[in-house]
Amino acid sequence: MNFDPSHLFWMGGDPISALRELGSAVYHVYAKDVRLEIGIYGVQGLIDVKPMGRFADRS
């Protein structure tokens, strides 16, 4: 499988634990940046529907 740890990270999962569980099923790991804006996601949650261009206002 292709594994994208950024999704687990922003959903509160543990990418390292997931990789250990998936083991040899992982074929490729996709890496990209993700950052949680604590002051914003504490109020609005993590599923943010604002346009991508408004990155300063997104969780």
C-alpha positions in Angstrom: 0.0 0.0 0.0 1.0 3.7 -0.3 1.1 5.2 3.2 0.6 8.9 3.9 1.4 9.6 7.6 0.2 13.2 7.4 -3.4 12.0 7.4 -3.0 10.0 10.6 -1.1 12.9 12.2 -3.8 15.5 11.8 -6.5 13.0 12.8 -4.7 12.2 16.1 -3.3 8.9 15.1 0.2 7.6 15.5 1.9 7.1 12.2 4.8 5.0 13.7 2.4 2.6 15.4 0.4 2.3 12.1 3.6 1.5 10.2 4.5 -1.2 12.7 1.1 -2.7 12.4 1.0 -2.6 8.6 4.6 -4.0 8.3 5.5 -5.4 4.9 2.1 -4.3 3.4 3.6 -0.8 3.0 5.2 -0.3 -0.4 5.7 3.5 -0.5 5.6 6.2 2.1 4.5 9.6 0.9 6.0 12.6 2.9 4.6 16.1 3.1 4.3 18.7 5.7 1.4 19.0 8.1 1.0 21.3 11.0 -1.8 21.6 13.5 -2.7 25.2 14.5 -3.6 24.6 18.2 -5.4 27.9 18.8 -7.6 27.3 15.7 -8.3 23.6 15.9 -9.2 23.8 19.6 -12.2 26.0 18.5 -13.0 24.8 15.0 -12.0 21.2 15.1 -9.7 19.4 12.7 -12.0 18.9 9.7 -11.6 22.4 8.2 -13.7 23.4 5.2 -12.1 26.8 4.5 -10.5 27.2 1.1 -6.9 26.1 0.9 -5.9 29.7 0.0 -6.9 30.8 3.5 -4.1 28.8 5.1 -3.6 31.2 8.0 -7.2 30.6 9.1 -7.2 26.8 8.7 -6.9 24.3 11.5 
